Amino acid sequence: MKFGYYILNTYVPELDGASPQLYSRWLEQIDAAEDLGFDSLWVTEHHFRPFGGMMPSPQLLLAAAA
């Protein structure tokens, strides 16, 4: 069985802080998921909204994760 890791990219500025810290946390989560044996990473594209708002270009996050 294979497991994938999905980033639920909600964004609440008051809770999540500035975008650089948010992206840094996502990359830390991705590293942890890989260390735990997850097989794939799933992201979605959403533009500046509270639900899924800080992933306007998922290809860039995937490139950084690679």
PDB file with SEQRES, HELIX, SHEET and CRYST1 records, atoms N, CA, C and O in Angstrom:
SEQRES   1 A   66  MET LYS PHE GLY TYR TYR ILE LEU ASN THR TYR VAL PRO          
SEQRES   2 A   66  GLU LEU ASP GLY ALA SER PRO GLN LEU TYR SER ARG TRP          
SEQRES   3 A   66  LEU GLU GLN ILE ASP ALA ALA GLU ASP LEU GLY PHE ASP          
SEQRES   4 A   66  SER LEU TRP VAL THR GLU HIS HIS PHE ARG PRO PHE GLY          
SEQRES   5 A   66  GLY MET MET PRO SER PRO GLN LEU LEU LEU ALA ALA ALA          
SEQRES   6 A   66  ALA                                                          
HELIX    1 AA1 PRO A   13  ASP A   16  1                                   4    
HELIX    2 AA2 SER A   19  ASP A   35  1                                  17    
HELIX    3 AA3 PRO A   58  ALA A   65  1                                   8    
SHEET    1 AA1 2 GLY A   4  TYR A   6  0                                        
SHEET    2 AA1 2 SER A  40  TRP A  42  1                                        
CRYST1    1.000    1.000    1.000  90.00  90.00  90.00 P 1           1          
ATOM      1  N   MET A   1       0.842  -1.148   0.000  1.00  0.00           N  
ATOM      2  CA  MET A   1       0.000   0.000   0.000  1.00  0.00           C  
ATOM      3  C   MET A   1       0.904   1.234   0.000  1.00  0.00           C  
ATOM      4  O   MET A   1       1.931   1.259   0.678  1.00  0.00           O  
ATOM      5  N   LYS A   2       0.516   2.250  -0.762  1.00  0.00           N  
ATOM      6  CA  LYS A   2       1.259   3.501  -0.809  1.00  0.00           C  
ATOM      7  C   LYS A   2       0.418   4.605  -0.196  1.00  0.00           C  
ATOM      8  O   LYS A   2      -0.807   4.630  -0.317  1.00  0.00           O  
ATOM      9  N   PHE A   3       1.116   5.516   0.465  1.00  0.00           N  
ATOM     10  CA  PHE A   3       0.444   6.647   1.100  1.00  0.00           C  
ATOM     11  C   PHE A   3       0.994   7.944   0.542  1.00  0.00           C  
ATOM     12  O   PHE A   3       2.199   8.081   0.333  1.00  0.00           O  
ATOM     13  N   GLY A   4       0.102   8.898   0.301  1.00  0.00           N  
ATOM     14  CA  GLY A   4       0.502  10.214  -0.153  1.00  0.00           C  
ATOM     15  C   GLY A   4       0.234  11.245   0.923  1.00  0.00           C  
ATOM     16  O   GLY A   4      -0.615  11.051   1.794  1.00  0.00           O  
ATOM     17  N   TYR A   5       0.956  12.329   0.854  1.00  0.00           N  
ATOM     18  CA  TYR A   5       0.782  13.424   1.803  1.00  0.00           C  
ATOM     19  C   TYR A   5       0.149  14.598   1.069  1.00  0.00           C  
ATOM     20  O   TYR A   5       0.658  15.049   0.042  1.00  0.00           O  
ATOM     21  N   TYR A   6      -0.958  15.086   1.600  1.00  0.00           N  
ATOM     22  CA  TYR A   6      -1.684  16.202   0.990  1.00  0.00           C  
ATOM     23  C   TYR A   6      -1.559  17.430   1.878  1.00  0.00           C  
ATOM     24  O   TYR A   6      -1.836  17.368   3.075  1.00  0.00           O  
ATOM     25  N   ILE A   7      -1.143  18.540   1.293  1.00  0.00           N  
ATOM     26  CA  ILE A   7      -1.081  19.799   2.032  1.00  0.00           C  
ATOM     27  C   ILE A   7      -2.420  20.496   1.875  1.00  0.00           C  
ATOM     28  O   ILE A   7      -2.773  20.947   0.785  1.00  0.00           O  
ATOM     29  N   LEU A   8      -3.162  20.583   2.970  1.00  0.00           N  
ATOM     30  CA  LEU A   8      -4.399  21.348   2.979  1.00  0.00           C  
ATOM     31  C   LEU A   8      -3.989  22.799   3.186  1.00  0.00           C  
ATOM     32  O   LEU A   8      -3.775  23.244   4.314  1.00  0.00           O  
ATOM     33  N   ASN A   9      -3.885  23.510   2.108  1.00  0.00           N  
ATOM     34  CA  ASN A   9      -3.247  24.827   2.131  1.00  0.00           C  
ATOM     35  C   ASN A   9      -4.221  25.944   2.490  1.00  0.00           C  
ATOM     36  O   ASN A   9      -4.422  26.883   1.719  1.00  0.00           O  
ATOM     37  N   THR A  10      -4.814  25.826   3.662  1.00  0.00           N  
ATOM     38  CA  THR A  10      -5.603  26.946   4.169  1.00  0.00           C  
ATOM     39  C   THR A  10      -4.648  28.025   4.654  1.00  0.00           C  
ATOM     40  O   THR A  10      -3.499  27.740   4.992  1.00  0.00           O  
ATOM     41  N   TYR A  11      -5.119  29.244   4.687  1.00  0.00           N  
ATOM     42  CA  TYR A  11      -4.260  30.341   5.125  1.00  0.00           C  
ATOM     43  C   TYR A  11      -5.077  31.362   5.887  1.00  0.00           C  
ATOM     44  O   TYR A  11      -5.981  31.994   5.342  1.00  0.00           O  
ATOM     45  N   VAL A  12      -4.742  31.512   7.156  1.00  0.00           N  
ATOM     46  CA  VAL A  12      -5.328  32.537   8.012  1.00  0.00           C  
ATOM     47  C   VAL A  12      -4.151  33.364   8.521  1.00  0.00           C  
ATOM     48  O   VAL A  12      -3.419  32.908   9.400  1.00  0.00           O  
ATOM     49  N   PRO A  13      -3.952  34.576   7.985  1.00  0.00           N  
ATOM     50  CA  PRO A  13      -2.757  35.352   8.331  1.00  0.00           C  
ATOM     51  C   PRO A  13      -2.539  35.523   9.829  1.00  0.00           C  
ATOM     52  O   PRO A  13      -1.402  35.503  10.301  1.00  0.00           O  
ATOM     53  N   GLU A  14      -3.625  35.689  10.573  1.00  0.00           N  
ATOM     54  CA  GLU A  14      -3.485  35.893  12.015  1.00  0.00           C  
ATOM     55  C   GLU A  14      -2.926  34.658  12.722  1.00  0.00           C  
ATOM     56  O   GLU A  14      -2.282  34.773  13.765  1.00  0.00           O  
ATOM     57  N   LEU A  15      -3.172  33.495  12.160  1.00  0.00           N  
ATOM     58  CA  LEU A  15      -2.691  32.254  12.764  1.00  0.00           C  
ATOM     59  C   LEU A  15      -1.429  31.725  12.106  1.00  0.00           C  
ATOM     60  O   LEU A  15      -0.557  31.174  12.778  1.00  0.00           O  
ATOM     61  N   ASP A  16      -1.330  31.892  10.796  1.00  0.00           N  
ATOM     62  CA  ASP A  16      -0.223  31.296  10.042  1.00  0.00           C  
ATOM     63  C   ASP A  16       0.980  32.209   9.888  1.00  0.00           C  
ATOM     64  O   ASP A  16       2.063  31.742   9.535  1.00  0.00           O  
ATOM     65  N   GLY A  17       0.817  33.499  10.143  1.00  0.00           N  
ATOM     66  CA  GLY A  17       1.930  34.421  10.000  1.00  0.00           C  
ATOM     67  C   GLY A  17       2.168  34.804   8.548  1.00  0.00           C  
ATOM     68  O   GLY A  17       1.315  34.616   7.681  1.00  0.00           O  
ATOM     69  N   ALA A  18       3.341  35.341   8.318  1.00  0.00           N  
ATOM     70  CA  ALA A  18       3.710  35.796   6.975  1.00  0.00           C  
ATOM     71  C   ALA A  18       3.963  34.600   6.057  1.00  0.00           C  
ATOM     72  O   ALA A  18       4.253  33.494   6.513  1.00  0.00           O  
ATOM     73  N   SER A  19       3.848  34.848   4.774  1.00  0.00           N  
ATOM     74  CA  SER A  19       3.991  33.759   3.806  1.00  0.00           C  
ATOM     75  C   SER A  19       5.346  33.046   3.863  1.00  0.00           C  
ATOM     76  O   SER A  19       5.371  31.827   3.688  1.00  0.00           O  
ATOM     77  N   PRO A  20       6.479  33.731   4.096  1.00  0.00           N  
ATOM     78  CA  PRO A  20       7.737  32.967   4.157  1.00  0.00           C  
ATOM     79  C   PRO A  20       7.734  31.898   5.257  1.00  0.00           C  
ATOM     80  O   PRO A  20       8.260  30.802   5.062  1.00  0.00           O  
ATOM     81  N   GLN A  21       7.147  32.216   6.398  1.00  0.00           N  
ATOM     82  CA  GLN A  21       7.076  31.232   7.471  1.00  0.00           C  
ATOM     83  C   GLN A  21       6.132  30.080   7.103  1.00  0.00           C  
ATOM     84  O   GLN A  21       6.396  28.923   7.431  1.00  0.00           O  
ATOM     85  N   LEU A  22       5.047  30.403   6.429  1.00  0.00           N  
ATOM     86  CA  LEU A  22       4.103  29.375   6.006  1.00  0.00           C  
ATOM     87  C   LEU A  22       4.760  28.394   5.036  1.00  0.00           C  
ATOM     88  O   LEU A  22       4.645  27.180   5.203  1.00  0.00           O  
ATOM     89  N   TYR A  23       5.444  28.919   4.028  1.00  0.00           N  
ATOM     90  CA  TYR A  23       6.114  28.052   3.055  1.00  0.00           C  
ATOM     91  C   TYR A  23       7.210  27.222   3.719  1.00  0.00           C  
ATOM     92  O   TYR A  23       7.407  26.057   3.373  1.00  0.00           O  
ATOM     93  N   SER A  24       7.913  27.816   4.662  1.00  0.00           N  
ATOM     94  CA  SER A  24       8.951  27.090   5.391  1.00  0.00           C  
ATOM     95  C   SER A  24       8.351  25.927   6.175  1.00  0.00           C  
ATOM     96  O   SER A  24       8.917  24.834   6.190  1.00  0.00           O  
ATOM     97  N   ARG A  25       7.214  26.152   6.824  1.00  0.00           N  
ATOM     98  CA  ARG A  25       6.541  25.073   7.561  1.00  0.00           C  
ATOM     99  C   ARG A  25       6.089  23.964   6.610  1.00  0.00           C  
ATOM    100  O   ARG A  25       6.213  22.781   6.927  1.00  0.00           O  
ATOM    101  N   TRP A  26       5.567  24.347   5.447  1.00  0.00           N  
ATOM    102  CA  TRP A  26       5.151  23.325   4.481  1.00  0.00           C  
ATOM    103  C   TRP A  26       6.333  22.473   4.054  1.00  0.00           C  
ATOM    104  O   TRP A  26       6.216  21.251   3.965  1.00  0.00           O  
ATOM    105  N   LEU A  27       7.468  23.103   3.790  1.00  0.00           N  
ATOM    106  CA  LEU A  27       8.646  22.336   3.382  1.00  0.00           C  
ATOM    107  C   LEU A  27       9.121  21.421   4.504  1.00  0.00           C  
ATOM    108  O   LEU A  27       9.583  20.310   4.242  1.00  0.00           O  
ATOM    109  N   GLU A  28       9.012  21.877   5.752  1.00  0.00           N  
ATOM    110  CA  GLU A  28       9.352  21.019   6.888  1.00  0.00           C  
ATOM    111  C   GLU A  28       8.408  19.825   6.959  1.00  0.00           C  
ATOM    112  O   GLU A  28       8.843  18.703   7.218  1.00  0.00           O  
ATOM    113  N   GLN A  29       7.125  20.060   6.731  1.00  0.00           N  
ATOM    114  CA  GLN A  29       6.147  18.969   6.741  1.00  0.00           C  
ATOM    115  C   GLN A  29       6.442  17.963   5.633  1.00  0.00           C  
ATOM    116  O   GLN A  29       6.332  16.753   5.832  1.00  0.00           O  
ATOM    117  N   ILE A  30       6.817  18.475   4.467  1.00  0.00           N  
ATOM    118  CA  ILE A  30       7.131  17.597   3.342  1.00  0.00           C  
ATOM    119  C   ILE A  30       8.339  16.729   3.673  1.00  0.00           C  
ATOM    120  O   ILE A  30       8.336  15.531   3.390  1.00  0.00           O  
ATOM    121  N   ASP A  31       9.370  17.321   4.267  1.00  0.00           N  
ATOM    122  CA  ASP A  31      10.547  16.545   4.664  1.00  0.00           C  
ATOM    123  C   ASP A  31      10.180  15.477   5.687  1.00  0.00           C  
ATOM    124  O   ASP A  31      10.642  14.340   5.601  1.00  0.00           O  
ATOM    125  N   ALA A  32       9.349  15.848   6.651  1.00  0.00           N  
ATOM    126  CA  ALA A  32       8.933  14.891   7.674  1.00  0.00           C  
ATOM    127  C   ALA A  32       8.129  13.754   7.054  1.00  0.00           C  
ATOM    128  O   ALA A  32       8.321  12.593   7.416  1.00  0.00           O  
ATOM    129  N   ALA A  33       7.236  14.075   6.128  1.00  0.00           N  
ATOM    130  CA  ALA A  33       6.436  13.044   5.472  1.00  0.00           C  
ATOM    131  C   ALA A  33       7.329  12.071   4.705  1.00  0.00           C  
ATOM    132  O   ALA A  33       7.106  10.861   4.728  1.00  0.00           O  
ATOM    133  N   GLU A  34       8.329  12.604   4.034  1.00  0.00           N  
ATOM    134  CA  GLU A  34       9.255  11.729   3.306  1.00  0.00           C  
ATOM    135  C   GLU A  34      10.018  10.831   4.268  1.00  0.00           C  
ATOM    136  O   GLU A  34      10.191   9.640   4.009  1.00  0.00           O  
ATOM    137  N   ASP A  35      10.477  11.405   5.386  1.00  0.00           N  
ATOM    138  CA  ASP A  35      11.187  10.604   6.382  1.00  0.00           C  
ATOM    139  C   ASP A  35      10.304   9.502   6.959  1.00  0.00           C  
ATOM    140  O   ASP A  35      10.802   8.445   7.347  1.00  0.00           O  
ATOM    141  N   LEU A  36       9.000   9.743   7.016  1.00  0.00           N  
ATOM    142  CA  LEU A  36       8.063   8.764   7.557  1.00  0.00           C  
ATOM    143  C   LEU A  36       7.615   7.732   6.528  1.00  0.00           C  
ATOM    144  O   LEU A  36       6.854   6.820   6.850  1.00  0.00           O  
ATOM    145  N   GLY A  37       8.087   7.875   5.287  1.00  0.00           N  
ATOM    146  CA  GLY A  37       7.810   6.870   4.278  1.00  0.00           C  
ATOM    147  C   GLY A  37       6.655   7.156   3.343  1.00  0.00           C  
ATOM    148  O   GLY A  37       6.231   6.263   2.609  1.00  0.00           O  
ATOM    149  N   PHE A  38       6.132   8.369   3.344  1.00  0.00           N  
ATOM    150  CA  PHE A  38       5.071   8.697   2.391  1.00  0.00           C  
ATOM    151  C   PHE A  38       5.635   8.626   0.979  1.00  0.00           C  
ATOM    152  O   PHE A  38       6.801   8.945   0.748  1.00  0.00           O  
ATOM    153  N   ASP A  39       4.800   8.207   0.040  1.00  0.00           N  
ATOM    154  CA  ASP A  39       5.255   7.955  -1.321  1.00  0.00           C  
ATOM    155  C   ASP A  39       5.048   9.105  -2.287  1.00  0.00           C  
ATOM    156  O   ASP A  39       5.740   9.193  -3.301  1.00  0.00           O  
ATOM    157  N   SER A  40       4.112   9.982  -1.992  1.00  0.00           N  
ATOM    158  CA  SER A  40       3.810  11.063  -2.936  1.00  0.00           C  
ATOM    159  C   SER A  40       3.372  12.309  -2.173  1.00  0.00           C  
ATOM    160  O   SER A  40       3.057  12.263  -0.984  1.00  0.00           O  
ATOM    161  N   LEU A  41       3.365  13.409  -2.892  1.00  0.00           N  
ATOM    162  CA  LEU A  41       2.938  14.693  -2.342  1.00  0.00           C  
ATOM    163  C   LEU A  41       1.846  15.247  -3.233  1.00  0.00           C  
ATOM    164  O   LEU A  41       1.982  15.256  -4.457  1.00  0.00           O  
ATOM    165  N   TRP A  42       0.765  15.708  -2.626  1.00  0.00           N  
ATOM    166  CA  TRP A  42      -0.362  16.263  -3.356  1.00  0.00           C  
ATOM    167  C   TRP A  42      -0.562  17.709  -2.925  1.00  0.00           C  
ATOM    168  O   TRP A  42      -0.603  18.016  -1.734  1.00  0.00           O  
ATOM    169  N   VAL A  43      -0.684  18.583  -3.900  1.00  0.00           N  
ATOM    170  CA  VAL A  43      -0.967  19.998  -3.626  1.00  0.00           C  
ATOM    171  C   VAL A  43      -2.054  20.469  -4.592  1.00  0.00           C  
ATOM    172  O   VAL A  43      -2.308  19.832  -5.614  1.00  0.00           O  
ATOM    173  N   THR A  44      -2.681  21.576  -4.260  1.00  0.00           N  
ATOM    174  CA  THR A  44      -3.702  22.161  -5.123  1.00  0.00           C  
ATOM    175  C   THR A  44      -3.337  23.605  -5.426  1.00  0.00           C  
ATOM    176  O   THR A  44      -2.506  24.200  -4.742  1.00  0.00           O  
ATOM    177  N   GLU A  45      -3.945  24.148  -6.426  1.00  0.00           N  
ATOM    178  CA  GLU A  45      -3.678  25.532  -6.816  1.00  0.00           C  
ATOM    179  C   GLU A  45      -4.863  26.408  -6.417  1.00  0.00           C  
ATOM    180  O   GLU A  45      -5.988  26.212  -6.878  1.00  0.00           O  
ATOM    181  N   HIS A  46      -4.584  27.367  -5.559  1.00  0.00           N  
ATOM    182  CA  HIS A  46      -5.602  28.332  -5.139  1.00  0.00           C  
ATOM    183  C   HIS A  46      -4.932  29.686  -4.976  1.00  0.00           C  
ATOM    184  O   HIS A  46      -3.747  29.772  -4.656  1.00  0.00           O  
ATOM    185  N   HIS A  47      -5.691  30.723  -5.196  1.00  0.00           N  
ATOM    186  CA  HIS A  47      -5.120  32.069  -5.227  1.00  0.00           C  
ATOM    187  C   HIS A  47      -5.673  32.958  -4.120  1.00  0.00           C  
ATOM    188  O   HIS A  47      -6.810  33.423  -4.199  1.00  0.00           O  
ATOM    189  N   PHE A  48      -4.874  33.191  -3.098  1.00  0.00           N  
ATOM    190  CA  PHE A  48      -5.065  34.244  -2.106  1.00  0.00           C  
ATOM    191  C   PHE A  48      -6.466  34.298  -1.514  1.00  0.00           C  
ATOM    192  O   PHE A  48      -7.105  35.350  -1.482  1.00  0.00           O  
ATOM    193  N   ARG A  49      -6.921  33.163  -1.054  1.00  0.00           N  
ATOM    194  CA  ARG A  49      -8.202  33.050  -0.354  1.00  0.00           C  
ATOM    195  C   ARG A  49      -7.937  32.317   0.963  1.00  0.00           C  
ATOM    196  O   ARG A  49      -6.939  31.606   1.082  1.00  0.00           O  
ATOM    197  N   PRO A  50      -8.822  32.482   1.953  1.00  0.00           N  
ATOM    198  CA  PRO A  50      -8.596  31.772   3.213  1.00  0.00           C  
ATOM    199  C   PRO A  50      -8.525  30.258   3.044  1.00  0.00           C  
ATOM    200  O   PRO A  50      -7.725  29.606   3.716  1.00  0.00           O  
ATOM    201  N   PHE A  51      -9.345  29.681   2.159  1.00  0.00           N  
ATOM    202  CA  PHE A  51      -9.262  28.242   1.939  1.00  0.00           C  
ATOM    203  C   PHE A  51      -8.378  27.985   0.732  1.00  0.00           C  
ATOM    204  O   PHE A  51      -8.779  28.209  -0.411  1.00  0.00           O  
ATOM    205  N   GLY A  52      -7.188  27.520   0.998  1.00  0.00           N  
ATOM    206  CA  GLY A  52      -6.275  27.195  -0.082  1.00  0.00           C  
ATOM    207  C   GLY A  52      -5.606  28.395  -0.697  1.00  0.00           C  
ATOM    208  O   GLY A  52      -5.219  28.363  -1.865  1.00  0.00           O  
ATOM    209  N   GLY A  53      -5.464  29.444   0.065  1.00  0.00           N  
ATOM    210  CA  GLY A  53      -5.091  30.713  -0.514  1.00  0.00           C  
ATOM    211  C   GLY A  53      -3.643  30.994  -0.810  1.00  0.00           C  
ATOM    212  O   GLY A  53      -3.368  31.966  -1.514  1.00  0.00           O  
ATOM    213  N   MET A  54      -2.712  30.233  -0.335  1.00  0.00           N  
ATOM    214  CA  MET A  54      -1.312  30.609  -0.552  1.00  0.00           C  
ATOM    215  C   MET A  54      -0.573  29.615  -1.435  1.00  0.00           C  
ATOM    216  O   MET A  54       0.602  29.325  -1.208  1.00  0.00           O  
ATOM    217  N   MET A  55      -1.257  29.102  -2.428  1.00  0.00           N  
ATOM    218  CA  MET A  55      -0.619  28.180  -3.360  1.00  0.00           C  
ATOM    219  C   MET A  55      -0.968  28.587  -4.790  1.00  0.00           C  
ATOM    220  O   MET A  55      -1.616  27.827  -5.510  1.00  0.00           O  
ATOM    221  N   PRO A  56      -0.534  29.803  -5.211  1.00  0.00           N  
ATOM    222  CA  PRO A  56      -0.868  30.235  -6.561  1.00  0.00           C  
ATOM    223  C   PRO A  56      -0.092  29.475  -7.639  1.00  0.00           C  
ATOM    224  O   PRO A  56      -0.522  29.425  -8.792  1.00  0.00           O  
ATOM    225  N   SER A  57       1.038  28.888  -7.273  1.00  0.00           N  
ATOM    226  CA  SER A  57       1.829  28.142  -8.254  1.00  0.00           C  
ATOM    227  C   SER A  57       2.379  26.878  -7.587  1.00  0.00           C  
ATOM    228  O   SER A  57       3.499  26.884  -7.076  1.00  0.00           O  
ATOM    229  N   PRO A  58       1.606  25.809  -7.591  1.00  0.00           N  
ATOM    230  CA  PRO A  58       2.065  24.594  -6.910  1.00  0.00           C  
ATOM    231  C   PRO A  58       3.358  24.029  -7.492  1.00  0.00           C  
ATOM    232  O   PRO A  58       4.095  23.329  -6.797  1.00  0.00           O  
ATOM    233  N   GLN A  59       3.639  24.324  -8.754  1.00  0.00           N  
ATOM    234  CA  GLN A  59       4.869  23.813  -9.363  1.00  0.00           C  
ATOM    235  C   GLN A  59       6.113  24.332  -8.630  1.00  0.00           C  
ATOM    236  O   GLN A  59       7.113  23.623  -8.522  1.00  0.00           O  
ATOM    237  N   LEU A  60       6.047  25.558  -8.135  1.00  0.00           N  
ATOM    238  CA  LEU A  60       7.205  26.110  -7.421  1.00  0.00           C  
ATOM    239  C   LEU A  60       7.425  25.393  -6.092  1.00  0.00           C  
ATOM    240  O   LEU A  60       8.564  25.103  -5.726  1.00  0.00           O  
ATOM    241  N   LEU A  61       6.347  25.109  -5.372  1.00  0.00           N  
ATOM    242  CA  LEU A  61       6.493  24.377  -4.121  1.00  0.00           C  
ATOM    243  C   LEU A  61       7.002  22.962  -4.399  1.00  0.00           C  
ATOM    244  O   LEU A  61       7.857  22.458  -3.672  1.00  0.00           O  
ATOM    245  N   LEU A  62       6.485  22.324  -5.438  1.00  0.00           N  
ATOM    246  CA  LEU A  62       6.950  20.981  -5.777  1.00  0.00           C  
ATOM    247  C   LEU A  62       8.423  20.991  -6.184  1.00  0.00           C  
ATOM    248  O   LEU A  62       9.162  20.061  -5.860  1.00  0.00           O  
ATOM    249  N   ALA A  63       8.847  22.024  -6.883  1.00  0.00           N  
ATOM    250  CA  ALA A  63      10.259  22.135  -7.264  1.00  0.00           C  
ATOM    251  C   ALA A  63      11.134  22.330  -6.025  1.00  0.00           C  
ATOM    252  O   ALA A  63      12.206  21.736  -5.916  1.00  0.00           O  
ATOM    253  N   ALA A  64      10.669  23.165  -5.094  1.00  0.00           N  
ATOM    254  CA  ALA A  64      11.426  23.372  -3.850  1.00  0.00           C  
ATOM    255  C   ALA A  64      11.484  22.088  -3.031  1.00  0.00           C  
ATOM    256  O   ALA A  64      12.498  21.794  -2.399  1.00  0.00           O  
ATOM    257  N   ALA A  65      10.407  21.333  -3.044  1.00  0.00           N  
ATOM    258  CA  ALA A  65      10.374  20.071  -2.297  1.00  0.00           C  
ATOM    259  C   ALA A  65      11.298  19.033  -2.912  1.00  0.00           C  
ATOM    260  O   ALA A  65      11.872  18.209  -2.200  1.00  0.00           O  
ATOM    261  N   ALA A  66      11.442  19.070  -4.217  1.00  0.00           N  
ATOM    262  CA  ALA A  66      12.287  18.087  -4.897  1.00  0.00           C  
ATOM    263  C   ALA A  66      13.737  18.283  -4.536  1.00  0.00           C  
ATOM    264  O   ALA A  66      14.598  17.545  -5.015  1.00  0.00           O  
TER     265      ALA A  66                                                      
END                                                                             
